Amino acid sequence: MAVVGPSNLSDVRFLTVAEVATLMRVSKMTVYRLVHSGELNAVRVGRSFRVPERAVHEYLRDAFTDTA
């Protein structure tokens, strides 16, 4: 994943775990497992996680090419 610098941080759209789960059609627990295993990048905000939208797209892209 690309490193987010101060100049482009305002362009990042963060998703909640629930939003990621809905987008991927998986459970929230699956998203938490992906985050904790390091397969899906996330930012901890207090006790919650926020996932950059780009990280979700990259994860899905990589998962798709691995099955081909």
Backbone bond lengths (Angstrom), bond angles and torsions (degrees), N, CA, C in turn:
res aa  C-N    CA-C-N  psi(-1)  N-CA   C-N-CA  omega(-1)  CA-C   N-CA-C  phi
1 M - - - 1.447 - - 1.516 109.26 -
2 A 1.312 116.49 145.03 1.462 121.59 179.64 1.524 109.69 -70.06
3 V 1.307 115.56 146.62 1.452 121.05 177.34 1.517 108.66 -77.71
4 V 1.319 115.57 132.00 1.458 120.59 -179.77 1.516 108.17 -90.39
5 G 1.314 116.23 119.30 1.452 121.40 179.20 1.511 111.17 -98.13
6 P 1.322 117.38 170.55 1.455 121.52 -178.61 1.524 113.38 -59.70
7 S 1.323 117.64 -29.83 1.461 119.48 -175.73 1.520 112.52 -73.39
8 N 1.331 118.20 -26.79 1.450 119.16 -177.68 1.524 113.30 -116.15
9 L 1.312 118.22 11.24 1.458 121.97 -179.85 1.525 111.69 -64.01
10 S 1.321 117.47 -32.41 1.462 120.05 -179.48 1.523 111.91 -70.13
11 D 1.331 117.01 -16.44 1.462 120.61 178.99 1.524 112.92 -86.39
12 V 1.330 117.56 -9.38 1.461 121.15 -176.80 1.524 109.56 -79.48
13 R 1.331 115.51 131.75 1.466 120.77 175.29 1.520 107.24 -104.33
14 F 1.320 116.63 121.67 1.453 121.78 -179.24 1.518 110.21 -98.89
15 L 1.329 115.70 139.77 1.455 122.26 179.27 1.523 109.55 -113.78
16 T 1.326 116.17 149.25 1.459 120.11 173.73 1.522 109.06 -77.19
17 V 1.316 115.90 166.17 1.464 120.39 177.15 1.523 109.90 -60.60
18 A 1.324 117.22 -39.88 1.469 120.81 178.90 1.527 111.31 -63.12
19 E 1.329 117.01 -41.01 1.469 120.27 178.62 1.526 111.23 -65.32
20 V 1.331 116.59 -40.22 1.466 120.32 178.31 1.526 109.66 -64.58
21 A 1.326 116.60 -43.16 1.465 120.68 179.51 1.523 110.83 -60.63
22 T 1.312 117.27 -42.72 1.463 121.23 178.46 1.517 110.62 -64.66
23 L 1.312 116.44 -45.08 1.463 121.49 -179.44 1.528 111.63 -61.11
24 M 1.333 116.17 -41.00 1.459 120.89 -177.70 1.530 112.80 -89.34
25 R 1.324 116.34 -8.05 1.478 122.49 -177.03 1.523 111.89 58.62
26 V 1.330 114.34 48.13 1.460 122.19 175.45 1.523 107.71 -131.82
27 S 1.325 116.80 174.85 1.458 119.89 178.30 1.532 110.56 -79.60
28 K 1.326 115.32 162.14 1.464 119.63 176.01 1.530 110.14 -62.69
29 M 1.331 116.60 -34.99 1.466 119.95 179.12 1.526 110.97 -61.37
30 T 1.323 117.42 -37.85 1.467 120.99 177.57 1.521 110.31 -62.58
31 V 1.322 116.94 -41.37 1.467 120.79 178.48 1.527 109.48 -64.16
32 Y 1.337 117.52 -44.85 1.465 120.28 177.90 1.526 111.02 -59.14
33 R 1.323 117.68 -40.78 1.468 120.79 178.60 1.524 110.79 -62.92
34 L 1.327 116.83 -42.44 1.465 120.52 178.85 1.528 110.94 -62.91
35 V 1.326 116.24 -40.36 1.469 120.78 179.42 1.528 110.02 -66.27
36 H 1.328 116.98 -48.45 1.467 120.54 -177.05 1.524 112.57 -67.11
37 S 1.324 117.25 -29.70 1.469 120.11 179.00 1.527 112.00 -80.84
38 G 1.342 116.65 -11.17 1.457 120.35 -179.53 1.517 113.95 87.95
39 E 1.330 117.28 2.21 1.466 120.65 179.52 1.524 112.14 -73.72
40 L 1.334 116.17 -26.37 1.462 121.88 -179.63 1.520 107.86 -125.65
41 N 1.312 116.98 120.50 1.462 121.39 -179.26 1.518 110.40 -71.29
42 A 1.326 115.15 141.62 1.459 120.99 179.62 1.523 109.27 -152.28
43 V 1.319 114.75 162.65 1.457 122.51 177.71 1.520 107.11 -117.48
44 R 1.310 115.84 133.47 1.461 119.24 177.83 1.527 108.30 -87.34
45 V 1.330 115.59 127.54 1.465 122.24 177.43 1.521 106.21 -122.53
46 G 1.320 115.64 101.54 1.461 118.82 -174.07 1.520 109.28 64.91
47 R 1.336 116.19 -120.90 1.462 121.04 178.46 1.520 111.93 -98.87
48 S 1.318 117.39 2.64 1.466 122.27 -176.68 1.522 111.05 -108.64
49 F 1.317 114.67 163.30 1.460 121.23 173.23 1.515 109.03 -111.19
50 R 1.319 115.41 145.04 1.463 121.70 171.07 1.518 106.19 -125.53
51 V 1.323 114.67 134.51 1.457 120.79 -175.62 1.521 108.70 -111.58
52 P 1.327 118.00 123.35 1.467 119.18 175.88 1.531 109.50 -60.91
53 E 1.315 116.34 135.01 1.461 121.06 -178.89 1.530 110.98 -55.25
54 R 1.308 115.64 -38.21 1.468 120.38 -179.99 1.533 111.38 -61.73
55 A 1.335 116.98 -35.49 1.465 120.84 179.31 1.525 111.00 -64.00
56 V 1.327 116.50 -37.12 1.465 120.66 178.01 1.521 109.63 -65.13
57 H 1.324 116.35 -46.82 1.466 120.49 -179.45 1.529 111.01 -62.78
58 E 1.330 116.94 -40.62 1.467 120.38 179.00 1.525 110.96 -66.65
59 Y 1.324 116.96 -41.10 1.462 120.21 178.71 1.527 110.28 -61.34
60 L 1.324 116.79 -46.56 1.463 120.52 -179.40 1.525 111.25 -65.55
61 R 1.318 117.25 -39.60 1.466 120.89 178.33 1.525 110.37 -61.83
62 D 1.329 116.43 -46.87 1.463 120.67 -179.73 1.525 111.62 -65.72
63 A 1.319 117.24 -38.90 1.465 120.94 178.96 1.522 110.31 -66.58
64 F 1.310 116.48 -36.79 1.463 120.95 -179.36 1.519 111.02 -67.07
65 T 1.321 118.16 -43.09 1.461 120.91 -178.26 1.524 111.57 -72.64
66 D 1.339 117.95 -25.61 1.461 120.59 178.64 1.528 111.75 -69.19
67 T 1.317 118.46 -26.58 1.461 121.18 -177.44 1.516 112.61 -88.35
68 A 1.316 117.78 -11.92 1.472 120.50 -175.78 1.500 113.12 -74.39
